[in-house]
Amino acid sequence: MLLWIGFAVLTAAVVAVLMVPLQRERAAPVDAAAADMAVYRDQLAEIEVERERGVVAADELEGARTEIARRLIRRAEERSSADDPSSAVQGSRRAQSVFYAIAGLIPVLSIAVYLLVGTPQLASRPFAAKQGAPVEQASVGDLIGRVEERLREHPEDGKGWEVIAPVYLRLERYGDAAHAFAQANRILGESADRLVGFAEATLLANNGVVTEDVRRAAERTLALAPGHAEAQLWLALAKEQDGDLAGAIAAYEGLVSSAPADAPWRETVAERIEQIKKRLAGGPEKAGADAAKASERAEPPPAAGGPNADDVARVGKMSPDERSAFIAQMVDGLAARLKSDGRDLPGWLKLARAYKVLGRESDAAAALKDARAQFEGDQKSLAEIDQMAKSLGLGS
């Protein structure tokens, strides 16, 4: 009932506002006949002045006076016939009738339209009733709202976070999903499934970039579930994104060698390995483009003078110390090239990632600082540099 009273009051207010300009008195129109008569009187006065001055002949004055008088009389007669008080009253009444008709028609039309396209027979359903509806009758949004309301009241409900996290993930609310998985891991303790969910949500929230959080989650997953394929894949992708292409190849090959023969992703990973080998050997641009598409992250082609196929094979036979020395040599070569060609933004980002992998955080920070100096004033490039710094844990 209160709703309909509100509608009535609102309608009345709108009608009143619309009627205000229609009910204002109109300005009196200009009386053309009166203006013409005033002109004629002025002309008669001027004729009298000219007669007294003697500048016009008597017969001409008489003829002019007669013509002006005739016009003045005719205009006065026209004005008297046009002035009919009853017609003005009728016009005013007609206008008021129109105003009242419009005022009554607006609410009537509103009700007719509502009855035609609305659902007046639908019973009211307050929000509280929706919250209390049976689960099988509730929508997905209602169910999510219930869980979120409970989590606001009981933020330490680990089961609630565990329930809603995969729902967020399916709804592509990746940031919320990562937060929910993190809360569930904190309260209930880490499990391989929840760690994988957190890593996946975080990876998707960062457009496929393997951040430090994803890396740590993958490592803890492998500690709880050795041989977990997704965790190994993310760590291999992390090596690739960090510029450690030889290490990425070794990680991908280890993943393929330990995978079941019918694993659906074996062929994709094998193609990935071949693409990275082509990039290391200075393969065509298409290889780089295909690799970028697969990882959702573009990698620059290797610099001139980079390792060839023989180098790749040799790296696979090196001891860990020899491999580290070889990689450090590659990184130093990239740094030297950037000193002479500082406008290579992908090269700076690759250098910073490589320094981070090698544990040379101060060098990584210095590389980002030099990159900012090179691209000073280029807001887009500076934003990419800041994003890289954030992902490496070196500030923003």
C-alpha angles and dihedrals in degrees: 000000000000090000092057091046088053091050091050093050092047092050092049091050092050092048091049091052092049093049096052097080092041094055097049114113113257119237113259110263120243111268102230093185093054090049092051091049091052089053092051092050090052090051091052090051091051091051090055090051092051090047091054091049091049095226096129130052117256095240092051091049092052093049092049092047091051094050094048092047090051091052092047093052093047093050091048091053092050091051094050092051092050095051104087113156093195092060091054091051091049091050091051092049091048091053092050090051090054091049093052092046091053092047091054096041097056097064092039091054091045092055092045092052092047092050089049101048103013132078107236091162092062111110117236116258115193120208091252090058091051090053090052096047118118115273093244090056097045123097124234090256091052092050093048089048091054093051093045091050091052092048090052089055095039108027091170093062098119094181090056091054090047091052097048098041097076090043090057089048093054090047089053092243089138098167092052090045093053090049092049093049090048091051091048091050091049096049103033098031128254121301130177093245095050092045090051090049091050092048093048093048092047092047092052092044089056096047095254098313113140101227126191090263091056091046093051092046090052092049092050089047091056089049090055097035111023113208095024103166099211093049091051091048092053092049091050090049089049091056090050093049090047090057095252094128095161090052090047091054091050091049093048092047091050089052092051094046092054096042123102115261092245096049106137093219098052094094093048093051091046090054088048091056092051091050093052091048090053090051092050089050092049094256125179123297091253091068090056092047092050091049092050091052093050093051094034086232126095117231121198117240114260118273120260110278092032123145119297130210092278089053090053092051091047092051090056090058096046125107117246092261093048091047091051091050091049092050091047089053090053091049092049089050090053090049091051091051092050091055088064097034105034097163093077101107096177088051092055092049091048091049093051091050091049092050089050092052090050090052093247096131095159090055090048091053091047091050091053090048091052090047091054089052091051093050099038110155093018099111095186093053092043090053090054090049091050090049091052091049090052094048091050092049093245098123126259 
